[in-house]
Amino acid sequence: MGEKKMDRKTFELRNLVEQYYDIQQNRVQAFNRVVSWIRDNLGWEAVVRMQAMKALWPNYDPNDLPIAEDYPKTLEAIQEKYGVVIPELKNPYAWYAERLIKGKGHVEDIENLVWCAGELAKLEERIEERIRNLVQDFQIYTDYLSKIRGIGPVLAAGLISWIAPISRFKNVSKLRAYAGLTAVHYRLKCEKGHKIIATSPREVCPVRVKKGNKIAECGARIVEVKEVPHPPRRVQGYYTMINFKLKTHFWRVGRCFEYQNPRRSYYRYMYDKIKRYYTVKYSGELSKGHIRMRSIIWTVSMFASHLWEVWRRLEGLPVTEPFPIEKLGHTKFIAMTDEESPLCPKWVCSAAQQKHIEEGLAKARGEL
C-alpha cells in the first residue's frame, strides 16, 4: 500500500500513540515485577492482613499500625473475630501491588521498583491526556468514533493515525487487507528469494529494496504461492505487507466491544449475533476459543467497513459497496452509532433485538 505523506497533526498523533503503548508495556512489566516479589516474598498472609486493615480501618497508616502476634491470618478468622465481611479478591497480589504503587503502603525492599511503576503510570496518564486533547482536532473522532461505545480517545487515535489518509484506500477490501482482517493469507516467494506474507496473491515482488540511490519495489516474478487457512501473523524471515500495529489495534477494539452492554452497544449486539450463528454452524467443528476469535474478526471487519465508508463520505470521496454485497447479494449492515451523530443514524435496540439479547443471555446462563 503506497503511503501518502501525513499532515503534521496526524504525524504527532501517531507518535503519541506509539509512545503511549511503549510506556504502557514498560509499566505493565514493572507492575508484574512488583506482583511477583509480593507473591514470592510476602505471601498470602501479608495480603490478607492489608485487605483486612482496609476493611476495618479505611484510613489506617500501614507503617504505624502495630500487628499483634495473635492477629488472625485467614479471611474467615478475621471475619469471625471482627464481624466484618471482606470480599474475595480475583488477584490478591495485584491488589496489594496497586495499593503500594498508589502510596497506600510501603515495602522498603522494593521501594525503587514501586517508584518506577508509579512514575511510568503517571507518564502513561500524561501521554493519554495529550492524545485526548489532540484527537479533538479530527472530525472523524468528534462526530463518529467518539459516539461508539467501547472506543475511547486512545483507540480512536490509533485508528486515525495508522489509517490516515483514508484517500489511499479506494475500497474497503484494501483497508481490510492492510490491517490483516482476513481469514486466510498467502506466503509468497520471488525469484530473488524474498519471502512475503500478503493477504492476496501477487505476480511481482512488492518488497522495497535499494536500487542505486533510490528505494523501489523489487519487481521480481513470484515463483511460489502458498495459501494458509488462518489470519496472517508474523513469521521469522518473511516480509509482511500488513500493518500489524493496526491489526493489533483492531483486535483491541474488538475486545472493547466484548465488554459493552448488548442493549446499548451496536457492535456488541452484532458480535453476540454472529457468535450465536457461528456456534450453531460450527458446532462440534471449532472450539469456543476459535468461535470467539472468528466472531471478533467478523465484528471488527464490519466496523472497519463502516469506518471506511463514513470517513470517505466525510471527506467527499467516492464510496463503493463491498464485493460480497454488490456481487454476491449479502446483507448490508449500515453504519450506526450508539449516541447521536451528524454522520449516521443512532442505533436503538428494537423489541425483536431485545428478545434476541434476552434469549442469548438465558442460553449463556443455562436456562434454555
RAFENWO-V209419 format. One record per pair of residues at least 6 apart in sequence whose C-alpha atoms are under 6 Angstrom apart, sorted by the first residue. I is the first residue (numbers start at 1). GAP is how many residues later the second one is. D is the distance in Angstrom with one decimal. If there is no record, write none. Layout:
# RAFENWO-V209419
i=I gap=GAP d=D
i=I gap=GAP d=D
This chain:
# RAFENWO-V209419
i=10 gap=151 d=5.6
i=14 gap=147 d=4.8
i=27 gap=90 d=5.7
i=27 gap=93 d=5.3
i=30 gap=87 d=5.2
i=31 gap=86 d=5.7
i=35 gap=58 d=5.6
i=35 gap=59 d=5.6
i=35 gap=62 d=5.7
i=45 gap=28 d=5.8
i=62 gap=43 d=5.7
i=72 gap=6 d=5.4
i=79 gap=6 d=5.8
i=101 gap=13 d=5.5
i=101 gap=17 d=5.4
i=132 gap=21 d=5.4
i=143 gap=198 d=5.7
i=147 gap=190 d=5.7
i=147 gap=191 d=5.9
i=147 gap=192 d=5.0
i=148 gap=189 d=5.3
i=148 gap=190 d=5.2
i=150 gap=106 d=5.1
i=150 gap=107 d=5.5
i=169 gap=6 d=5.9
i=172 gap=133 d=5.8
i=177 gap=22 d=5.7
i=178 gap=64 d=5.0
i=178 gap=65 d=5.9
i=179 gap=63 d=5.9
i=179 gap=64 d=5.5
i=179 gap=67 d=5.5
i=179 gap=68 d=4.8
i=180 gap=62 d=5.8
i=180 gap=67 d=5.8
i=182 gap=49 d=5.6
i=183 gap=47 d=5.2
i=183 gap=48 d=4.8
i=184 gap=44 d=5.7
i=184 gap=45 d=4.6
i=184 gap=46 d=4.6
i=184 gap=47 d=5.1
i=185 gap=13 d=6.0
i=185 gap=14 d=4.5
i=185 gap=43 d=5.4
i=185 gap=47 d=5.5
i=186 gap=11 d=5.8
i=186 gap=12 d=5.3
i=186 gap=13 d=5.8
i=186 gap=40 d=5.5
i=186 gap=41 d=4.6
i=186 gap=42 d=5.8
i=187 gap=9 d=5.6
i=187 gap=10 d=4.8
i=187 gap=38 d=5.9
i=187 gap=39 d=5.2
i=188 gap=7 d=5.7
i=188 gap=8 d=4.9
i=188 gap=36 d=5.5
i=188 gap=37 d=4.7
i=189 gap=6 d=4.6
i=189 gap=33 d=5.7
i=189 gap=34 d=6.0
i=189 gap=35 d=5.0
i=190 gap=15 d=5.9
i=190 gap=30 d=6.0
i=190 gap=31 d=5.6
i=190 gap=32 d=4.1
i=190 gap=33 d=5.4
i=191 gap=29 d=5.9
i=191 gap=30 d=5.8
i=195 gap=43 d=4.8
i=196 gap=42 d=5.1
i=196 gap=43 d=4.7
i=196 gap=44 d=5.8
i=197 gap=43 d=4.8
i=198 gap=43 d=5.3
i=203 gap=19 d=5.4
i=204 gap=15 d=5.2
i=204 gap=16 d=5.4
i=204 gap=17 d=4.6
i=204 gap=18 d=5.3
i=205 gap=13 d=5.6
i=205 gap=14 d=4.9
i=205 gap=15 d=5.2
i=206 gap=11 d=5.2
i=207 gap=10 d=5.4
i=207 gap=11 d=5.5
i=208 gap=8 d=5.2
i=208 gap=9 d=4.2
i=208 gap=10 d=5.8
i=209 gap=6 d=5.5
i=209 gap=7 d=5.6
i=209 gap=9 d=5.9
i=254 gap=42 d=5.5
i=254 gap=46 d=5.8
i=257 gap=11 d=5.2
i=258 gap=10 d=5.9
i=262 gap=6 d=5.1
i=262 gap=7 d=4.7
i=265 gap=73 d=5.9
i=271 gap=28 d=5.6
i=275 gap=20 d=5.3
i=306 gap=29 d=5.0
i=324 gap=6 d=5.6
i=336 gap=8 d=5.6
i=336 gap=9 d=5.3
i=336 gap=10 d=5.5
i=336 gap=11 d=5.7
i=337 gap=9 d=4.9
i=337 gap=10 d=5.8
i=338 gap=8 d=5.6
i=338 gap=9 d=5.5
i=339 gap=7 d=5.8
i=340 gap=6 d=5.5
